[in-house]
Amino acid sequence: MLTGQVNVAFSEFEEGIQGLRLTLDAATLPGGWVRKYAVTVTDRASGETVLEMRYMSDFYRYPTPESVPQRIEIPVPGVARGAYAVSVTALDCWERESEPIFGEIDGEEQ
């Protein structure tokens, strides 16, 4: 289960690559581990999907689901500055999905 909102900020990554940095509460799913997060970035003006990606969780680094950090950051490089709506869904190893959570950013925010 994902709760709360996605905090969205513009960020600069290595070698001058710009994009978004998403910060959110780590998900918990019945049965344990969150394997990955599905991220969709939508242009708020046009409604067009700008990017869809999967971000692999680092669940394999922790002995139990309870020991995974409470907050996570998901880098989304290659997204130009603009106004976006973002949705994030957690998936387990059988591709079962949580309900999505959402965040927004406009082109003026840092």
Secondary structure by P-SEA (a helix, b strand, c coil): cccbbbbbbbbcccccbbbbbbbbcccccccccccbbbbbbbccccccccbbbbbbbcccccccccccccbbbbbbcccccccbbbbbbbbccccccccccccccccccc
